[in-house]
Each structure stands twice: as C-alpha cells, then as structure tokens.
Amino acid sequence: MINWSPGLQTAVSDLEVEYSEEPGKLYFFKYRIVGSDEFIPVATTRPETILGDTAVAVHPEDERFQHLVGKMAIVPVLGREIPVIADDYVDRAFGTGALKITPAHDPNDYAIGERHNLAFINVLNKDATINENGGPYAGMDRMACRQKLWADMEADELVIKVEPYLMKVPRSQRGGELIEPMISTQWFVDVSEMAAAALDAVRDGRIEIIPERFKKVYYNWMENIEDWCISRQLWWGHRIPVWYCEDCDTMTVTCEDPDTCQACGSGHLRQDPDVLDTWFSSALWPFSTLGWPDLTPDLDYFYPTSVMETGYDILFFWVARMIMAGLEFTGEAPFHTVYLHGLIRDEHGQKMSKTKNNMIDPLDVMEELGTDALRFTLLVGSTPGNDTSLSIKKVEANRNFANKLWNAGRFVIRNLENMPAEPTGEPEWTLADSWIWARVKYLTEMVNRLFEGYQFGEAGRQIYDFFWGEFADWYVEIAKDQIAEGGDRAFYTVQTLVRIFDTCLRFLHPYTPFVTEELWGHLRGACQETSPALAPKGGWEDALIIARWPEAKEMEGWEAQAIDNFTLIQEIVRAIRNIRSEYKVEPGRKIACTISAGGKRDMIAAQQQTFVSLAGVDPQAMQIVEKPLPPSDERITLVVAPVEITLPLAGLVDLAAERARLEKELAEAASQIQRLEKLLASPFAQKAPPDVVEKEREKLAAFQETAERLQQQLG
C-alpha cells in the first residue's frame, strides 16, 4: 500500500501527504445479501471504491449483524459476491456500524485484507481513471465514476441517503492534488533495526538535537516507523541498481552496470526504470560525497562532521535518515549536533504560497537590496526551531546597516593616513578608549557564549547593537576629536579603531560575508602599508573567511568602572540633546551649560570636548562645578544622578519668538476646544454612535490639557 500521486504519477512518502479538513459527503447504501431480501446498510465517503470491495466487515459483538457473518453480499452494479466478515477494527458508532472493505485502496482495509486473506482488487489506473476492473466504468475519471455509479445505484434502489460530512482529505504537499492510496509493486527497506540504532544515538547523547523539544518529535517518528518505500517513478534521481534478465527473469543487483545475467549469462538485460527516493539518496550524503566506500583522506578528515543545520520540517525526511544510513554503513553517527531552524513566513506570519500571492523571491530581494542584507535579516530574526516572519522593510533596514558598516570602514581606513607610523611613548587611554575596549571585551564573551548555545539570532543582535549604537554612534564621533590632536593620541585612537573594527568584521562575517570580506581585505592592506604595529596578535591572515575567531579575554577589574563612567557621560549628552530637540534649537547653535558634578567633577571635566562635539555645548559658556545652582525660572535643571545639568533658557530660545509660537498654538487649541464643545452640546451627542461620541470627548480633553500646559508656559 502506497500513496499515489496521479499528477506526478509516482509513489510519494507518507510525510509528503498533508491531510486537510474539507467538506464532503457520507454516502449510505445497501449491500444486499445473496439469496435473501436482507441487506447491510453501509456508509462511505468514496463511492467509486465500491468497485474494488472484497468484503463487508462488522464488529464481532454487534448483535445487529451477527447472523449475517459468513454470508455473501453482492457488489452493486458489478454483481460480484463478497463475504461478510467480523473484525474488531470496525467502529460500531461510525456510519451504520458496517464497513465496506477495499484492501487495494485504503491502508486500514489493507491490514484487514491481510488478516482475512481477502482479494486485493485495484480499480485505478496511474492517472486516476477507472481500469478494466471497474466494469462498465472503465476509462472514466474517478470523480465522474463516483457520480455515475451513485446514479446507477439509485436506479437499482440501493441508495439510502447522502449527508454532509467533514472529512480529512489526503493531498500532495508538493502540488495540492488529491492523493490516492493504492497497492503497487515498489522497492521497500525494512528500517526497524536502523531506526533502533538511530534512536539509541540520540538517547545516549551521541547526537544532540536543538531545540530540545524536537527530541520528542524525533522519538515519536522513529518509534512508529514503517517500512520505507524507496522507489519513485520520476525522470531524475539515482537509478535503482537492479537489472532484469529477459530470458530467465532473474534479478541482478550490482554497483556497476552488468553486461550479462548473473544466473544464465544472457546479455538481454533491462534496468529497473524507477529511481531512488530523493531522501534515500540524500541520506547517503554525509559519506558518499567523500569517496565512500573507499577509505579516502576526505572521508577520514570530514566524517563525521560536527553540526548539522537544517529546517525542522525535514527532521525525519533527511536528518533521521542520514543518522540511520551513517550508523548502518560507517558505524559512526554523521554529526554530534542537529540545529533546527524555523520556516520563513511572510511579514504577517503566513506561509508563503502562490495562491496567497505572498511569495518573496530571494533573488529579487538580493538584486535590489543585497545578499548580505537578506542573510542578516534571516539570521538575526531567527531563534532555534521557530518560524521567521520576513518583511522587505527589515531587509531595507539591514541594507542600511551594511552601508553603515561600509562607511565606518572608509572612515577607519582613511584615518590610517593621518597617524604616526609608530608611537613615541606608552598609551594614555582616554575614558572613551577604555569604555570601548571594555565593551568589546563584554561583547566577545557574550557572543561566544551565545554561539556555543546556538543562539545565533541573539548573537547577531548583540553585534548589531554594539557596532551601530556604541562603536559608530559614539566612539567614532569621539575618535574624530582625538585624532585631530595628533601624536600618540592619534596613533592609539586609530589603533583602537582598527582593532575594534577588525573584531566587528570577524564577528559579522558569518552573517554578512561579502561586505565584511571586502572591507577586511582593504583594512588589512591599508594597515600593512601604513603601520605594521597595527597588525593583530598573530598577524593578518590571508582572508577573513579563514581568520581567527575573537576569543574572550579575562576581565582585569577596571572595565566596570570605565563603563559606568562613560555611561554617565552618555546620559548627560542624551539629556542635553533631548532639551535641544524639545525647544527646537538649531543643530549648529551652541548653548551654555553648567554641570554640577560633585565627586565626578574631574572625570566629567576631562570630557568637555565630548559635550562640545556631541551635545552642541558652547565651550566658552560651559562650567563644571561641584555644588548645584539655586533654582531659577530662567534656567532648566535636569537631574542625571549623581549630577545636575543647568541650561539657561535665554541661551536655548529666542524668548519673544518662543512666546509668539506658544500664543499661536494656544489660539489653535482654543479654537478646537470651542468647536468640540459646540459639537458635543448639539444633537450629535444623542444621535451619533456612542464610540464616535466618546472619541470626540477624548479629543476635547486632549486639547484642554494642551491649552492648560501652554497657558502655564506663557505664565
């Protein structure tokens, strides 16, 4: 018994058949008893298979039909006589309690047919038309036969009724067509012993499956495995290595094409036309590609491998079968870890399909936005075993990230020309230098830990956040001022830029291999040309793809304090930026600022240029004091513990222009309040839907709150 695809005209695996609930019909009819006026009422969802019935089954304890067991029934239209049998499989609550048995077209009936030694009558051709066993219906399409047969049975007064019925319909995973269970001569493999060995390999820890929950899925499949149909009626694939002798009918099985029959020596041989199931061929992949069965150097070096990464949907199709084949033919498991990723869905989480018109062609995306952007989106948006929703907006954002990476690389390489070839003294690290070195040490430890735990998506997010949010947005900006100082400060700043950028490229290479390989090649060449002192420990490798992976370094004790201090600087800068934004201060306009730093005075004073460059503070009007200034209506005070930031209002805005702006906004708010109050006092409030009225009331409350705030600002 196999699953037959009439469209592809080949056997398909059980795993390639999807069952969907669809509205159908339950057909009730009479099975007349030979030599009697009695009949057995039977129900079926597939009337056309009546033509292949070879028994009617009832439950042995069903009192309604016990007296008919052993008698013969008459197949409608065809007139063929078949036995009434008793079998425990019959569900007395389904349909009429009696079951038509078609061993050649139903897997459960097939088992009943074997138990009772019934005839197996196939009534379908390969294209799902009725064959010669269908009598007068031969040549008809299966669905046309269903209608004609039912009409003929109605004419013979055999029809009882037809009811709507929700049924599970087997459809091809590949094309969605209706699959027909039918008997066929195929090649099968008894995999019970292989499956037991593959189960043991996972249970005893030789193979780990990530995520852990998929072990249960694996166990369930392997513990309930059946013989494997490995032959397919397709044009492409590995031809089955079996030859038939046309003179003596003997089969010759050999790896090499034979010239003569192994039994009679005849040269009249015909090879089996079938090919091996794709997954059978794929199961051999880990070792057959390395020269097996010969003990080649490649086989010795590459088998077994380490981690197998694939989609969870082919855990049994491919992974389990590679494990079975690897253990069977080499005695070793093909890998020690199986990492399962999810499926790619559209931005709404729906499975992509042509019928939904939500397909995303990766070639089109790569052409428009770049391969690296697509790779990064898929990798960073993933967690082990979970599906990923893909939207073009995400890919666009990561295209921008690739651009950011390229521009940062240009900045680093360009500044290699603006530094001394060698330093004159020992490094004197600035707070920004110490902070970025500390942060990259934490990043390296975290990324390595996440990689070891196969959390590739989270590792990518951490690298992204560090590169964009810390290295590019903060350190690169501060580095511009430090490089401008020249001398050793410029050398060590550029050295830091090179080392940190090099580390980022190494981390990002698995995600964005093309842009990182190109940038790293330019970085390596520029460093070798300008300053050998910038080479990483161990020297520059020939290519990034074979470069050493960054290893975590032991913390030395100063890192946490450097991060805490610079984090305070960042918070002060952000606070000043927020005020500038709130008061719409022009980007180029410098503002006055007083920072009450307390015990942090010396540290903050050393960062004055950072506030000038990144917060737009006027260096001539900036004060760093220990004690906070007294409160005043003419100043804004911000608290960023443990410091206070004071900004004079006069330096932020043109007070006359600001008052005019506030008065204009207050007038607009008052106008809206008047309009809404008038609207809500009108019949509208009684006639409009309650939710609409409520929305207008919410608008009124918002405008009233705005007017109150503007009035307070105007004094």
SEDO-314247 format. One line per 3 residues: for each residue y, x, z of C-alpha. Coordinates in steps of 0.001 Angstrom, whole numbers, padded with zeros to 6 digits, always signed. Example, Ala and Ser with C-alpha at 12.3 -4.5 7.8 and 13.67 -1.06 7.14 Angstrom:
! residues 2
-004500/+012300/+007800 ~ -001060/+013670/+007140 $
***
This chain:
! residues 715
+000000/+000000/+000000 ~ +003344/+001440/-001079 ~ +006939/+000396/-001630 $
+007515/-000022/-005347 ~ +010959/+000174/-006961 ~ +010875/-001892/-010190 $
+014184/-000419/-011324 ~ +013273/+003232/-010764 ~ +009607/+002464/-011491 $
+008407/+004764/-008747 ~ +006999/+004644/-005256 ~ +009647/+005103/-002554 $
+009371/+006129/+001071 ~ +009464/+003632/+003932 ~ +012606/+005455/+005045 $
+014268/+004728/+001708 ~ +013861/+000980/+002195 ~ +016574/-000906/+004046 $
+015940/-004388/+005444 ~ +018864/-006798/+005305 ~ +019037/-010308/+006734 $
+019655/-012709/+003873 ~ +019472/-016499/+003474 ~ +016219/-017514/+001829 $
+013746/-020378/+001804 ~ +010496/-021181/+003544 ~ +008124/-022991/+001156 $
+005498/-025299/+002717 ~ +002480/-026293/+000597 ~ -001138/-027441/+000760 $
-004190/-025242/+000459 ~ -006927/-027723/-000488 ~ -010426/-027272/+000941 $
-013301/-027152/-001561 ~ -015409/-030324/-001588 ~ -013096/-032168/+000797 $
-009950/-034253/+000971 ~ -008644/-031919/+003700 ~ -006045/-029227/+003243 $
-004467/-026456/+005293 ~ -000644/-026509/+005381 ~ +000715/-023039/+004669 $
+004265/-021611/+004565 ~ +005527/-018636/+002560 ~ +008823/-017022/+001562 $
+007372/-015637/-001698 ~ +005518/-018350/-003639 ~ +004837/-016038/-006612 $
+002428/-014015/-004427 ~ +000168/-017103/-004132 ~ -001335/-015864/-007402 $
-002702/-012821/-005512 ~ -004020/-014678/-002440 ~ -007589/-013830/-001447 $
-007832/-015713/+001875 ~ -006190/-018199/+004207 ~ -006089/-016982/+007827 $
-005814/-018961/+011049 ~ -005848/-017872/+014681 ~ -009390/-017958/+016137 $
-008174/-020020/+019117 ~ -006172/-022538/+017090 ~ -008042/-025810/+017619 $
-006297/-027433/+014637 ~ -008111/-025253/+012126 ~ -011272/-024005/+013876 $
-013501/-026439/+011986 ~ -012253/-025039/+008646 ~ -013053/-021380/+009348 $
-015755/-020216/+006929 ~ -014971/-022852/+004327 ~ -013382/-022170/+000961 $
-009874/-023082/-000182 ~ -008548/-023433/-003731 ~ -005689/-021243/-005010 $
-003069/-023593/-006560 ~ -002938/-023745/-010378 ~ -005434/-020889/-010810 $
-008280/-022803/-009152 ~ -009792/-019631/-007667 ~ -011789/-020153/-004456 $
-010928/-018049/-001393 ~ -012284/-018087/+002193 ~ -010656/-019450/+005322 $
-010843/-016681/+007931 ~ -009899/-016240/+011596 ~ -007744/-013287/+012694 $
-005801/-012518/+015886 ~ -002800/-011329/+013855 ~ -001847/-014903/+012913 $
+001180/-016249/+014801 ~ +000439/-019886/+015624 ~ +004156/-020574/+016193 $
+005305/-019403/+012751 ~ +005437/-021886/+009905 ~ +002370/-024081/+010058 $
+000196/-021712/+012053 ~ -001861/-020861/+008948 ~ -001198/-017748/+006888 $
-001847/-017027/+003220 ~ -003264/-013530/+002780 ~ -002168/-011386/-000180 $
-003634/-007934/+000566 ~ -002144/-006296/-002525 ~ +001473/-007338/-001809 $
+002082/-007230/+001956 ~ +001386/-004368/+004392 ~ +000195/-006683/+007188 $
-002020/-008621/+004782 ~ -003328/-005266/+003549 ~ -004609/-004475/+007066 $
-006173/-007957/+007347 ~ -007785/-007482/+003934 ~ -009393/-004235/+005063 $
-010670/-005805/+008307 ~ -012292/-008734/+006462 ~ -013354/-006890/+003306 $
-011201/-009125/+001093 ~ -010442/-008624/-002579 ~ -007169/-006857/-003464 $
-005519/-008517/-006468 ~ -002294/-007010/-007819 ~ -000323/-009610/-009800 $
+002746/-007482/-010680 ~ +003485/-005062/-013471 ~ +005638/-001985/-012806 $
+008755/-003852/-013986 ~ +008091/-006719/-011533 ~ +006845/-009121/-014199 $
+003590/-011003/-013665 ~ +000494/-009257/-015050 ~ -002711/-010684/-016501 $
-003973/-011660/-013017 ~ -001238/-014305/-012945 ~ -002989/-016510/-015480 $
-000515/-018783/-017300 ~ +002451/-016978/-015701 ~ +001621/-013568/-017170 $
+004696/-011851/-018608 ~ +007199/-013881/-016581 ~ +009766/-012295/-014267 $
+008769/-012642/-010615 ~ +011688/-014963/-009797 ~ +011165/-017096/-012886 $
+007483/-017312/-011953 ~ +008451/-018469/-008451 ~ +010390/-021441/-009834 $
+007776/-022379/-012486 ~ +004824/-022083/-010096 ~ +006579/-024205/-007469 $
+007389/-026848/-010059 ~ +003736/-026903/-011195 ~ +002548/-027192/-007594 $
+004961/-030071/-007067 ~ +003461/-031784/-010108 ~ -000001/-031293/-008584 $
+001227/-032878/-005317 ~ +000713/-029664/-003378 ~ +004306/-029295/-002168 $
+005134/-030376/+001400 ~ +008776/-029277/+001847 ~ +011294/-026446/+001474 $
+013523/-025297/+004361 ~ +016402/-022776/+004577 ~ +015215/-019586/+006241 $
+016959/-016371/+007285 ~ +014664/-013581/+006160 ~ +014545/-009788/+006203 $
+014614/-008585/+002626 ~ +013486/-005037/+001677 ~ +015991/-003356/-000619 $
+016225/+000100/-002116 ~ +018536/+002400/-000186 ~ +019440/+004050/-003464 $
+020349/+001074/-005637 ~ +020025/-002061/-003517 ~ +017344/-003653/-005699 $
+014533/-005765/-004242 ~ +011521/-003638/-003285 ~ +008002/-004925/-003874 $
+005157/-003964/-001546 ~ +002103/-003382/-003755 ~ -001095/-001388/-003962 $
-001050/+001665/-006174 ~ -003022/+004857/-006688 ~ -000908/+007663/-005237 $
-001294/+011033/-003524 ~ -001156/+010902/+000281 ~ -001131/+013524/+003032 $
-002697/+012931/+006434 ~ +000062/+014356/+008646 ~ -001295/+013373/+012061 $
-002151/+016945/+013114 ~ +001038/+018373/+011595 ~ +003107/+015736/+013413 $
+001432/+016551/+016725 ~ +002307/+020230/+016305 ~ +005912/+019346/+015381 $
+006188/+017119/+018450 ~ +004988/+019937/+020701 ~ +007561/+022334/+019229 $
+010418/+020075/+020395 ~ +008842/+019063/+023678 ~ +008160/+022633/+024805 $
+011677/+023787/+023894 ~ +010891/+025992/+020903 ~ +013249/+023707/+018965 $
+016345/+022080/+020448 ~ +017946/+019005/+018875 ~ +021706/+018488/+019298 $
+022850/+015927/+020363 ~ +020096/+015462/+022916 ~ +019830/+011701/+022299 $
+018262/+012283/+018884 ~ +015150/+013703/+020526 ~ +014127/+010131/+021350 $
+014571/+009154/+017701 ~ +012504/+012160/+016646 ~ +009743/+011352/+019144 $
+009621/+007722/+018056 ~ +009236/+008630/+014398 ~ +006668/+011340/+014940 $
+004551/+009367/+017405 ~ +004281/+006434/+014972 ~ +003830/+008456/+011798 $
+001616/+007225/+008988 ~ +000016/+008933/+006002 ~ +002708/+010368/+003749 $
+002847/+009203/+000134 ~ +003958/+012396/-001626 ~ +003725/+011357/-005301 $
+006633/+009953/-007286 ~ +006856/+008597/-010802 ~ +010027/+010467/-011739 $
+011079/+012811/-014529 ~ +012396/+015583/-012280 ~ +010672/+017469/-009495 $
+007726/+019734/-008790 ~ +004823/+018582/-010949 ~ +001712/+017774/-008912 $
-000703/+020719/-009469 ~ -003710/+018630/-010423 ~ -005425/+018634/-013834 $
-007992/+016089/-015056 ~ -010795/+017048/-017418 ~ -011010/+014609/-020301 $
-014687/+015481/-020796 ~ -016153/+015262/-017274 ~ -013328/+013611/-015261 $
-013350/+016448/-012696 ~ -010055/+017320/-010969 ~ -008883/+020934/-010968 $
-006348/+021848/-008282 ~ -004671/+025253/-008582 ~ -001322/+027015/-008140 $
-001492/+028497/-011634 ~ -001844/+026433/-014812 ~ -005591/+026440/-015651 $
-006962/+026979/-019156 ~ -010364/+025404/-018550 ~ -012030/+022838/-016313 $
-013464/+024442/-013174 ~ -016552/+022231/-013446 ~ -017575/+022149/-017109 $
-015356/+024800/-018690 ~ -013756/+022356/-021104 ~ -010262/+023152/-022333 $
-009355/+019466/-022620 ~ -007186/+019212/-019507 ~ -004433/+016749/-018702 $
-001997/+017366/-015822 ~ -001148/+014585/-013408 ~ +002127/+013051/-014682 $
+003589/+012498/-011201 ~ +005933/+014809/-009311 ~ +006087/+015574/-005613 $
+008339/+013554/-003324 ~ +011673/+015368/-003098 ~ +011312/+015631/+000671 $
+007877/+017229/+000313 ~ +009367/+019925/-001909 ~ +012343/+020252/+000441 $
+010021/+020652/+003429 ~ +008883/+023970/+001923 ~ +012442/+025246/+001501 $
+012780/+027472/+004613 ~ +009982/+029782/+003460 ~ +009184/+029010/-000197 $
+012613/+030330/-001241 ~ +011839/+033684/+000400 ~ +008774/+034618/-001627 $
+006097/+032865/+000440 ~ +003085/+033003/+000405 ~ +003665/+036720/-000190 $
+004905/+038637/+002864 ~ +008190/+039702/+001291 ~ +011022/+041599/+003045 $
+013202/+038468/+002681 ~ +010583/+036309/+004367 ~ +010232/+038838/+007173 $
+014004/+039063/+007693 ~ +015203/+035481/+007176 ~ +012262/+033433/+008503 $
+012533/+031886/+010969 ~ +016270/+031260/+010841 ~ +018413/+030192/+013803 $
+020360/+026918/+013445 ~ +019653/+024076/+011027 ~ +022780/+021967/+010464 $
+022446/+018630/+008679 ~ +023165/+014903/+008925 ~ +021371/+012763/+011485 $
+020323/+010352/+008736 ~ +017794/+012861/+007368 ~ +016328/+013988/+010697 $
+012958/+012593/+009618 ~ +013379/+012814/+005839 ~ +013918/+016564/+005929 $
+014170/+018202/+009339 ~ +010906/+016867/+010788 ~ +009072/+017678/+007578 $
+010438/+021234/+007485 ~ +009174/+021664/+011038 ~ +005742/+020288/+010106 $
+005470/+022435/+006977 ~ +006815/+025561/+008665 ~ +004327/+025349/+011519 $
+001453/+024481/+009174 ~ +001973/+027231/+006608 ~ +003562/+030074/+008607 $
+002567/+029370/+012193 ~ +006217/+029559/+013299 ~ +008948/+026950/+013735 $
+011530/+027385/+010932 ~ +014546/+027358/+013315 ~ +015266/+027179/+017036 $
+018109/+024618/+016950 ~ +018841/+021494/+014917 ~ +022519/+020500/+014910 $
+023110/+016982/+013600 ~ +026487/+015888/+012298 ~ +027528/+012310/+011522 $
+028242/+010488/+008288 ~ +031602/+010452/+006529 ~ +033140/+006967/+006501 $
+036453/+005661/+005184 ~ +039610/+005590/+007315 ~ +038627/+002171/+008712 $
+035185/+003379/+009785 ~ +033342/+001555/+006991 ~ +030534/+003123/+004997 $
+031752/+004181/+001573 ~ +030343/+002194/-001344 ~ +031275/+001343/-004892 $
+031169/-002385/-004149 ~ +033806/-001984/-001405 ~ +035871/+000268/-003683 $
+036480/+002628/-000767 ~ +034890/+005750/-002210 ~ +036691/+009073/-001734 $
+035751/+011650/-004357 ~ +035875/+015073/-002660 ~ +036534/+016787/-005998 $
+039702/+014744/-006469 ~ +040823/+015472/-002905 ~ +040190/+019196/-003318 $
+042056/+019246/-006611 ~ +045100/+017588/-005068 ~ +045179/+018911/-001512 $
+042897/+021941/-001459 ~ +039343/+022661/-000375 ~ +040420/+024233/+002912 $
+042372/+021122/+003908 ~ +039358/+018895/+003259 ~ +036965/+021231/+005066 $
+039240/+021469/+008091 ~ +039652/+017687/+008230 ~ +035901/+017065/+008138 $
+035039/+019793/+010643 ~ +037784/+019186/+013187 ~ +037342/+015414/+013014 $
+033678/+015657/+013974 ~ +031600/+015519/+017121 ~ +027836/+016120/+017139 $
+025890/+013115/+015882 ~ +028931/+010827/+015493 ~ +030344/+009473/+012253 $
+033733/+010658/+010992 ~ +036469/+008470/+009514 ~ +038215/+010237/+006651 $
+041722/+009381/+005540 ~ +043823/+011119/+002927 ~ +046718/+011289/+005423 $
+044609/+013528/+007649 ~ +043844/+015796/+004709 ~ +047551/+015927/+003823 $
+048373/+016962/+007399 ~ +045824/+019755/+007224 ~ +047170/+020836/+003837 $
+050453/+021297/+005698 ~ +048586/+023337/+008296 ~ +047245/+025613/+005542 $
+050820/+026011/+004280 ~ +051967/+026840/+007820 ~ +049227/+029446/+008033 $
+050313/+030992/+004720 ~ +053999/+031088/+005689 ~ +053190/+032671/+009049 $
+051132/+035270/+007221 ~ +054056/+036070/+004918 ~ +056316/+036500/+007959 $
+053912/+038870/+009710 ~ +053232/+040963/+006613 ~ +056907/+041111/+005629 $
+057866/+042471/+009051 ~ +055416/+045348/+008758 ~ +058119/+046984/+006633 $
+060703/+046605/+009435 ~ +058890/+048554/+012146 ~ +058447/+052228/+013001 $
+055189/+053797/+011805 ~ +054430/+054941/+015359 ~ +055878/+054056/+018796 $
+057693/+056686/+020828 ~ +056556/+055508/+024239 ~ +054275/+053213/+026177 $
+054604/+049458/+025553 ~ +057028/+047448/+027674 ~ +055819/+043910/+027257 $
+058262/+041015/+027356 ~ +057371/+037732/+029023 ~ +056697/+036213/+025591 $
+054371/+039114/+024729 ~ +052444/+038764/+027984 ~ +052256/+034989/+027587 $
+050833/+035066/+024049 ~ +048312/+037770/+024969 ~ +047207/+035710/+027989 $
+046968/+032548/+025917 ~ +044859/+034224/+023222 ~ +042501/+035525/+025926 $
+042060/+031989/+027249 ~ +041658/+030689/+023690 ~ +038976/+033258/+022873 $
+036993/+032370/+025979 ~ +037278/+028652/+025250 ~ +036425/+028846/+021542 $
+033366/+030982/+022197 ~ +032194/+028578/+024886 ~ +032698/+025592/+022581 $
+030884/+027311/+019723 ~ +027962/+028116/+021999 ~ +027842/+024428/+022903 $
+028081/+023413/+019214 ~ +031396/+021643/+019833 ~ +032845/+022837/+016528 $
+035330/+019994/+016181 ~ +036896/+020589/+019585 ~ +036968/+024349/+018966 $
+038875/+023732/+015733 ~ +041380/+021521/+017541 ~ +041989/+024227/+020137 $
+042574/+026868/+017442 ~ +044899/+024491/+015552 ~ +046956/+023678/+018651 $
+047243/+027328/+019632 ~ +048251/+028554/+016185 ~ +050783/+025856/+015402 $
+052013/+024800/+018830 ~ +052148/+028194/+020530 ~ +051966/+031112/+018111 $
+054010/+029705/+015200 ~ +056419/+027409/+017070 ~ +057164/+029750/+019993 $
+056063/+033336/+019688 ~ +057016/+033804/+016031 ~ +060512/+032455/+016763 $
+060959/+034767/+019754 ~ +059495/+037666/+017790 ~ +062375/+037458/+015295 $
+064844/+038462/+018024 ~ +062540/+041138/+019434 ~ +062015/+042731/+016013 $
+065787/+042767/+015482 ~ +066099/+045079/+018494 ~ +064252/+047778/+016524 $
+062484/+050820/+018002 ~ +059445/+050438/+020217 ~ +060284/+046785/+020869 $
+059928/+046065/+017147 ~ +056696/+048094/+016881 ~ +054923/+046386/+019770 $
+056156/+042952/+018707 ~ +054802/+043436/+015189 ~ +051596/+044853/+016652 $
+051241/+041697/+018736 ~ +051935/+039511/+015697 ~ +049274/+041356/+013695 $
+046622/+041252/+016430 ~ +047154/+037589/+017283 ~ +047329/+036562/+013620 $
+044183/+038568/+012873 ~ +042367/+036791/+015715 ~ +043515/+033385/+014438 $
+042268/+034168/+010918 ~ +038869/+035224/+012250 ~ +038612/+032013/+014278 $
+039753/+029832/+011390 ~ +037538/+031432/+008741 ~ +034561/+029066/+009262 $
+036946/+026128/+008825 ~ +039295/+027347/+006065 ~ +037530/+030265/+004368 $
+039626/+030528/+001213 ~ +043172/+030777/+002569 ~ +042055/+032926/+005528 $
+040120/+035400/+003353 ~ +043121/+035756/+001042 ~ +045603/+036194/+003892 $
+043367/+038581/+005804 ~ +042989/+040763/+002706 ~ +046775/+041022/+002382 $
+047152/+041682/+006123 ~ +044508/+044400/+006091 ~ +046017/+046097/+003041 $
+049565/+045990/+004398 ~ +048514/+047404/+007788 ~ +046513/+050227/+006194 $
+049516/+051104/+004045 ~ +052197/+050998/+006729 ~ +050599/+051889/+010057 $
+047029/+052962/+010877 ~ +047892/+052332/+014535 ~ +047735/+048582/+013880 $
+044047/+048643/+012989 ~ +041873/+046579/+015361 ~ +039347/+048298/+017580 $
+036508/+049418/+015326 ~ +038697/+049431/+012236 ~ +039186/+046972/+009409 $
+036052/+045529/+007823 ~ +035748/+045220/+004052 ~ +036160/+041436/+004082 $
+036891/+038691/+006580 ~ +033565/+036969/+005951 ~ +031760/+039985/+007445 $
+034411/+040788/+010055 ~ +033555/+040816/+013748 ~ +033961/+037569/+015648 $
+036507/+037777/+018509 ~ +034772/+038308/+021836 ~ +036060/+037043/+025162 $
+037724/+039671/+027371 ~ +037704/+039823/+031131 ~ +040819/+038481/+032845 $
+042877/+041156/+034631 ~ +044808/+038978/+037096 ~ +048273/+038905/+035507 $
+047503/+036224/+032927 ~ +048009/+033088/+035027 ~ +051449/+034209/+036289 $
+052606/+035085/+032767 ~ +051543/+031666/+031530 ~ +053205/+029874/+034461 $
+056490/+031736/+033957 ~ +056648/+031183/+030219 ~ +055626/+027546/+030624 $
+058730/+027105/+032796 ~ +060851/+028672/+030029 ~ +059313/+026257/+027523 $
+060061/+023256/+029745 ~ +063696/+024330/+030144 ~ +064066/+024720/+026372 $
+062480/+021325/+025739 ~ +064742/+019655/+028311 ~ +067875/+021066/+026650 $
+066568/+020109/+023208 ~ +065952/+016547/+024386 ~ +069531/+016210/+025644 $
+070877/+017606/+022374 ~ +068797/+015043/+020499 ~ +069823/+012156/+022758 $
+073521/+012967/+022347 ~ +073098/+013776/+018639 ~ +074547/+017288/+018960 $
+074737/+019017/+015578 ~ +071951/+021623/+015173 ~ +074375/+024522/+014625 $
+076619/+023708/+017557 ~ +076221/+025940/+020627 ~ +076534/+024305/+024052 $
+077359/+025508/+027543 ~ +074631/+025620/+030160 ~ +074195/+026562/+033808 $
+070692/+027136/+035179 ~ +070216/+027081/+038946 ~ +067117/+029263/+039111 $
+066649/+030020/+042809 ~ +063867/+032582/+043251 ~ +063219/+032614/+039480 $
+066714/+033943/+038699 ~ +065724/+037419/+037474 ~ +062851/+036135/+035358 $
+064959/+033423/+033733 ~ +067937/+035714/+033222 ~ +065719/+038047/+031197 $
+065037/+035157/+028787 ~ +068665/+034409/+027945 ~ +068168/+035191/+024253 $
+065302/+032675/+024121 ~ +067632/+029904/+025292 ~ +070240/+031007/+022761 $
+067789/+031051/+019848 ~ +065556/+028106/+020694 ~ +067827/+025735/+022632 $
+071185/+026372/+020950 ~ +072891/+027627/+024137 ~ +076205/+029467/+023842 $
+075572/+032972/+025268 ~ +079238/+033194/+026341 ~ +079028/+029920/+028248 $
+075644/+030359/+029865 ~ +075314/+031022/+033580 ~ +072207/+031660/+035626 $
+072832/+031138/+039335 ~ +070745/+030774/+042455 ~ +072173/+027583/+044009 $
+072608/+024250/+042165 ~ +076093/+022992/+041203 ~ +077544/+019988/+043103 $
+077107/+016574/+041401 ~ +079840/+015536/+038962 ~ +080394/+012687/+036497 $
+081494/+015276/+033978 ~ +078120/+017018/+033909 ~ +074488/+016163/+033174 $
+071931/+017590/+035574 ~ +068266/+017965/+034615 ~ +065560/+018946/+037078 $
+062702/+021086/+035783 ~ +061077/+022130/+039034 ~ +061880/+024515/+040571 $
+065140/+024872/+038603 ~ +068103/+022645/+037743 ~ +069875/+022637/+034374 $
+073506/+021541/+034235 ~ +075214/+020713/+030942 ~ +078950/+019783/+030770 $
+079476/+016539/+028856 ~ +082588/+017897/+027216 ~ +080519/+020533/+025546 $
+077943/+018091/+024248 ~ +080049/+015437/+022534 ~ +083500/+014522/+021289 $
+084340/+012119/+024117 ~ +086684/+009971/+022010 ~ +084182/+009746/+019153 $
+081374/+009033/+021602 ~ +083373/+006209/+023234 ~ +084096/+004706/+019820 $
+080385/+004843/+018965 ~ +079366/+003190/+022221 ~ +082014/+000438/+021793 $
+080715/-000263/+018268 ~ +077112/-000514/+019500 ~ +078247/-002800/+022378 $
+080027/-005097/+019906 ~ +076893/-005333/+017763 ~ +074764/-006105/+020825 $
+077220/-008778/+021987 ~ +077104/-010380/+018534 ~ +073329/-010566/+018636 $
+073389/-011979/+022184 ~ +075802/-014726/+021100 ~ +073630/-015578/+018064 $
+070396/-015741/+020042 ~ +071901/-017763/+022915 ~ +073202/-020280/+020404 $
+069796/-020413/+018651 ~ +067848/-020937/+021879 ~ +070263/-023690/+023007 $
+069679/-025586/+019747 ~ +066766/-027982/+018841 ~ +064971/-024876/+017543 $
+063726/-024142/+021073 ~ +061939/-027525/+021220 ~ +060627/-027702/+017637 $
+059512/-024139/+016868 ~ +056044/-022884/+017932 ~ +056049/-021535/+021499 $
+055114/-017973/+020429 ~ +058054/-017862/+017977 ~ +060486/-019094/+020647 $
+059123/-016525/+023093 ~ +059747/-013701/+020609 ~ +063393/-014775/+020251 $
+063769/-014831/+024042 ~ +062338/-011290/+024189 ~ +064909/-010180/+021597 $
+067705/-011727/+023668 ~ +066538/-009939/+026821 ~ +066384/-006612/+024942 $
+069937/-006993/+023580 ~ +071220/-007988/+027039 ~ +069630/-004863/+028549 $
+071149/-002712/+025793 ~ +074594/-004222/+026368 ~ +074344/-003586/+030106 $
+073370/+000071/+029540 ~ +076205/+000588/+027033 ~ +078698/-001007/+029435 $
+077621/+001397/+032177 ~ +078040/+004370/+029849 ~ +081541/+003179/+028937 $
+082414/+002786/+032614 $
***
